[in-house]
Amino acid sequence: MIARSRGRRLTTSIAMAIAATAAALLPLSPAHAAYSADQPVYLQLVSNDGNATQLALLQGTVAFDDGNTKYRYSLTLCWQHAYPAPSFRVVVNGTSTSWPTQTGSTSLPGCQQTAVYNSEVNFGSTVGNVRFDVTGGWFGSNGQYQTRTKSSYTYDNPYN
């Protein structure tokens, strides 16, 4: 009996040592990309007919992953005096890629409506830079309908 008990303890001890070694070698969770610091986004779209009517305001942040293929943004689009509602698109490496999908809404002073856009985008190839283009329309002082698109600053990927 004593020999069998010692053998069982030895087998149990070896199994526990192997399990502890395996647990120490395996990561607890999958690796995640590290993101750059958030870069502030601020783009005020104003009519260009001499009245300088505030049409829309896009603001929030954009950041890039250290693998150079993803970026994320957290933005709000404030509908001020545009007609119909303003919109924006994402331009990556100088090429228009998408019209973002709204993920929520909120209320901000001076806004008819405020749409929220949060996304992490896997571009699939190197992201050199990102730009946001906001478009809004209005009826000018002459009664003619006009539209305007304004581009934001181009946000460079700090990992390139």
C-alpha positions as CSV (number, residue, x, y, z in Angstrom):
1,M,0.0,0.0,0.0
2,I,2.7,2.4,0.9
3,A,4.5,1.9,-2.4
4,R,1.3,2.5,-4.3
5,S,0.6,5.7,-2.3
6,R,4.1,7.0,-3.0
7,G,3.7,6.3,-6.7
8,R,0.4,8.0,-6.8
9,R,1.8,11.1,-5.0
10,L,4.8,11.1,-7.4
11,T,2.5,10.9,-10.5
12,T,0.3,13.6,-9.1
13,S,3.3,15.9,-8.3
14,I,4.7,15.4,-11.8
15,A,1.2,16.1,-13.4
16,M,0.9,19.3,-11.3
17,A,4.4,20.5,-12.3
18,I,3.6,20.0,-16.0
19,A,0.2,21.8,-15.6
20,A,1.9,24.7,-13.8
21,T,4.6,25.0,-16.4
22,A,2.1,24.9,-19.3
23,A,0.0,27.6,-17.6
24,A,3.0,29.8,-17.2
25,L,4.0,29.4,-20.8
26,L,0.6,30.1,-22.3
27,P,-0.6,33.7,-22.6
28,L,-3.7,34.5,-20.5
29,S,-5.4,36.3,-23.4
30,P,-4.7,36.8,-27.1
31,A,-2.3,39.7,-28.0
32,H,-4.0,42.9,-29.0
33,A,-2.7,45.7,-31.2
34,A,-1.5,48.8,-29.3
35,Y,-3.0,52.0,-30.4
36,S,-1.4,55.4,-30.8
37,A,-2.6,58.3,-28.6
38,D,-5.9,59.7,-29.7
39,Q,-5.6,62.5,-32.2
40,P,-8.3,65.2,-31.9
41,V,-10.7,65.7,-34.8
42,Y,-12.4,69.0,-35.3
43,L,-14.0,70.1,-38.5
44,Q,-16.5,73.0,-38.7
45,L,-18.4,73.1,-42.1
46,V,-19.5,76.7,-42.9
47,S,-21.4,77.9,-45.9
48,N,-19.2,79.8,-48.4
49,D,-21.9,82.2,-49.7
50,G,-20.7,85.2,-47.6
51,N,-23.1,84.4,-44.7
52,A,-20.8,81.9,-42.9
53,T,-23.7,79.8,-41.7
54,Q,-22.5,76.9,-39.5
55,L,-23.8,73.8,-41.3
56,A,-22.2,70.9,-39.4
57,L,-19.5,70.1,-36.8
58,L,-17.6,66.9,-36.8
59,Q,-15.5,66.3,-33.7
60,G,-13.9,63.4,-31.7
61,T,-10.8,61.4,-32.0
62,V,-8.9,59.0,-34.3
63,A,-6.0,56.6,-33.5
64,F,-3.9,54.0,-35.3
65,D,-2.7,50.5,-34.4
66,D,1.0,49.6,-34.3
67,G,0.4,46.9,-37.0
68,N,-0.3,49.7,-39.5
69,T,-3.5,48.1,-40.9
70,K,-6.2,49.3,-38.5
71,Y,-7.5,52.6,-37.2
72,R,-10.3,53.5,-34.9
73,Y,-12.4,56.6,-34.4
74,S,-15.0,58.0,-32.0
75,L,-16.8,60.9,-33.6
76,T,-20.0,63.0,-33.3
77,L,-21.6,64.8,-36.2
78,C,-23.6,67.8,-35.1
79,W,-26.3,68.9,-37.5
80,Q,-26.4,72.6,-37.2
81,H,-28.1,74.4,-40.2
82,A,-27.5,72.1,-43.1
83,Y,-30.3,70.8,-45.2
84,P,-30.8,67.9,-45.4
85,A,-28.8,66.4,-42.6
86,P,-25.0,66.6,-43.2
87,S,-22.9,63.5,-43.8
88,F,-19.2,62.6,-43.8
89,R,-16.9,60.0,-45.4
90,V,-13.6,58.5,-44.4
91,V,-10.7,58.9,-46.8
92,V,-7.7,56.5,-46.3
93,N,-4.4,57.1,-48.1
94,G,-6.2,59.6,-50.3
95,T,-8.9,57.3,-51.5
96,S,-12.5,57.5,-50.3
97,T,-13.3,54.3,-48.4
98,S,-16.7,54.5,-46.7
99,W,-19.6,56.4,-45.5
100,P,-19.6,55.5,-41.8
101,T,-22.6,53.8,-40.1
102,Q,-24.1,55.7,-37.2
103,T,-23.8,53.8,-33.9
104,G,-25.8,56.1,-31.6
105,S,-27.1,59.6,-31.0
106,T,-26.8,62.2,-28.3
107,S,-27.9,65.7,-27.6
108,L,-25.6,68.7,-27.7
109,P,-26.4,72.4,-27.5
110,G,-26.7,74.1,-30.9
111,C,-27.4,70.9,-32.7
112,Q,-30.6,69.9,-34.3
113,Q,-29.4,66.3,-34.0
114,T,-26.1,64.7,-33.1
115,A,-25.1,61.4,-34.5
116,V,-22.4,59.2,-32.9
117,Y,-19.9,57.1,-34.9
118,N,-17.6,54.7,-33.2
119,S,-15.7,52.1,-35.2
120,E,-12.5,50.1,-35.4
121,V,-11.6,49.5,-39.0
122,N,-9.4,46.8,-40.3
123,F,-8.2,48.3,-43.6
124,G,-6.4,45.2,-44.7
125,S,-3.3,46.9,-45.9
126,T,-1.0,49.7,-44.7
127,V,-2.9,52.8,-43.4
128,G,-0.7,55.8,-44.1
129,N,-3.2,58.5,-43.1
130,V,-6.9,59.2,-42.6
131,R,-9.0,62.2,-43.5
132,F,-12.6,63.0,-42.9
133,D,-14.8,64.9,-45.5
134,V,-18.0,66.5,-44.3
135,T,-20.7,67.5,-46.7
136,G,-23.7,69.8,-46.1
137,G,-26.2,71.8,-48.1
138,W,-28.2,75.0,-47.6
139,F,-30.3,77.5,-49.3
140,G,-28.2,80.6,-50.0
141,S,-29.4,84.2,-49.8
142,N,-30.3,84.0,-53.5
143,G,-32.7,81.1,-52.7
144,Q,-30.5,78.7,-54.7
145,Y,-29.6,75.3,-53.1
146,Q,-25.9,74.8,-52.6
147,T,-23.7,72.1,-51.2
148,R,-20.2,72.2,-49.8
149,T,-17.7,69.5,-48.8
150,K,-14.8,70.4,-46.5
151,S,-11.9,68.1,-45.7
152,S,-10.3,67.8,-42.3
153,Y,-6.7,67.9,-41.5
154,T,-5.0,64.6,-42.7
155,Y,-4.2,62.5,-39.7
156,D,-0.9,60.6,-40.2
157,N,-0.3,57.2,-38.8
158,P,2.6,57.6,-36.4
159,Y,3.8,54.0,-36.9
160,N,4.7,54.6,-40.6
